[in-house]
Amino acid sequence: MLMHIVKKEADSIKCSTHSRNTSLFLFLFPVPINETRKTSLMSVQSRQTGDLLSTDCIMWDEAPMAPKYALKAVDQLLRDITQSDQPFGGKTMILEGDFRQIPPVVPQASRMEVVNITIKNWSLWPHFRHISLTENMRAQSAAALWCNFLIRLANGEMQDSSGNVEL
């Protein structure tokens, strides 16, 4: 739905998701992408570079699952190929996702280490405009009770004084 709205404003849109590895393909990230391996493998003369240059908007679904290194790599790649100092080379970047879901996976990392690599702990995060969706358009009225239960659970509103949740 969001893509159809954005398509009215942008001539060319690229869509990506970190959870299905399409960001790895679209931006030619190394696998795994981490603090020491965070540079795109895309050359400035490649066909993919031309595709990105002609793109007005990039929509990244499940963005909270991506480590901040992935977005840093995209930012640097787009600045390089557009020869612009603007964030993301002046391209519109739309990040979608729910921070209450799965964070970036970091093997054997502490909670603090995982929190540190989230996109919310990236220097450009405050420059994004944050929009919260408040209505689940896919939820039918029969499922509304279940959806409300899941939202309250995700928001931590169902814990007892010990922090436990009875299901």
C-alpha positions in Angstrom: 0.0 0.0 0.0 2.7 2.5 1.0 4.6 1.7 -2.3 1.6 2.6 -4.4 1.3 6.0 -2.6 5.0 6.7 -3.0 4.9 5.7 -6.7 2.7 8.7 -7.4 5.5 11.0 -6.2 8.6 9.2 -7.4 9.5 8.1 -10.9 11.7 5.2 -9.9 11.6 3.1 -6.7 13.8 0.3 -5.5 12.5 -1.9 -2.8 14.6 -4.0 -0.4 14.3 -6.0 2.8 17.1 -7.1 5.0 15.3 -10.3 6.1 15.2 -11.8 2.6 18.8 -10.9 1.6 17.6 -8.6 -1.2 19.6 -5.8 0.3 22.7 -7.9 0.0 21.9 -8.3 -3.8 20.6 -4.8 -4.4 23.7 -3.1 -2.8 26.2 -5.9 -3.2 27.0 -6.1 0.5 29.6 -8.6 1.8 28.3 -11.5 3.8 28.1 -11.1 6.7 28.0 -7.4 6.8 29.5 -6.2 10.1 31.8 -3.5 11.6 34.9 -4.7 9.7 33.1 -5.8 6.5 30.7 -2.9 5.7 31.6 -1.6 2.2 29.5 -2.4 -0.8 31.3 -4.5 -3.4 29.6 -2.6 -6.2 31.9 -0.8 -8.7 31.1 2.8 -9.8 30.9 1.6 -13.4 28.5 -1.4 -12.9 25.0 -1.7 -14.3 23.7 -1.8 -10.7 25.2 1.6 -10.2 23.3 3.0 -13.2 20.1 1.5 -11.8 20.7 3.2 -8.4 21.5 6.5 -10.1 18.2 6.5 -11.9 16.3 5.7 -8.7 14.5 8.5 -6.9 13.4 6.5 -3.8 14.6 3.4 -1.9 12.1 1.6 0.3 13.7 -0.7 2.9 11.2 -3.1 4.6 12.1 -4.8 7.9 14.8 -2.1 8.4 15.0 -2.6 12.2 16.5 -6.1 11.5 19.4 -4.5 9.6 22.6 -3.5 11.5 23.5 0.2 11.2 26.5 -0.9 9.2 24.2 -1.9 6.3 22.7 1.6 6.2 26.1 3.2 6.6 27.2 1.2 3.6 24.2 2.3 1.5 24.7 5.9 2.5 28.4 5.8 1.5 27.7 3.9 -1.7 25.0 6.4 -2.8 27.2 9.4 -1.8 30.0 7.9 -3.9 28.0 7.2 -7.1 26.0 10.5 -7.0 29.1 12.5 -6.0 27.0 14.2 -3.4 27.6 14.9 0.3 23.9 14.7 1.1 22.7 11.7 3.1 22.1 8.8 0.7 23.3 10.9 -2.1 20.2 13.0 -2.0 17.9 10.0 -2.7 14.7 9.6 -0.6 15.1 6.6 1.8 12.0 5.1 3.4 12.7 2.7 6.2 9.8 0.4 7.3 9.5 -2.0 10.1 8.5 -2.6 13.7 11.2 -2.2 16.4 9.3 -4.5 18.7 10.2 -7.4 16.4 13.5 -9.1 15.9 16.6 -6.9 16.2 19.8 -7.5 14.2 21.2 -10.9 14.9 24.7 -10.8 16.4 26.1 -14.2 17.4 27.1 -14.3 21.1 26.5 -10.6 21.6 25.2 -9.0 24.8 22.0 -7.1 24.8 23.9 -3.8 24.9 26.0 -4.9 21.9 22.9 -5.7 19.9 21.2 -2.4 20.9 24.4 -0.6 19.9 24.3 -1.9 16.3 20.7 -1.0 15.6 19.8 1.7 13.2 18.5 3.8 16.1 22.1 4.2 17.3 23.3 5.6 14.0 24.3 9.2 13.7 21.9 9.8 10.8 18.9 8.3 12.6 17.7 11.7 14.1 17.6 13.1 10.5 14.8 10.6 9.5 11.2 11.8 9.9 9.5 9.2 12.1 5.9 8.2 11.2 4.0 5.7 13.3 1.2 3.8 11.8 -1.7 3.4 14.2 -4.2 1.2 12.4 -3.7 -2.3 11.1 -5.5 -2.3 7.8 -5.1 -6.0 7.3 -6.8 -7.0 10.5 -10.4 -7.8 10.1 -12.9 -7.0 12.8 -13.1 -10.7 13.8 -9.3 -10.6 14.4 -9.3 -7.3 16.2 -9.3 -8.8 19.7 -6.3 -11.0 18.8 -4.5 -8.0 17.2 -5.1 -5.9 20.3 -3.7 -8.7 22.5 -0.6 -8.9 20.4 0.0 -5.1 20.5 -0.4 -5.0 24.3 2.0 -8.0 24.6 4.5 -6.3 22.3 4.2 -3.0 24.2 5.0 -4.8 27.5 1.5 -3.9 28.9 0.7 -7.5 30.0 3.6 -8.2 32.5 3.0 -8.8 36.1 5.2 -7.2 38.8 7.9 -9.9 38.2 8.0 -9.1 34.5 6.3 -12.3 33.5 3.4 -12.7 31.1 0.7 -15.3 31.6 -0.6 -16.6 28.3 
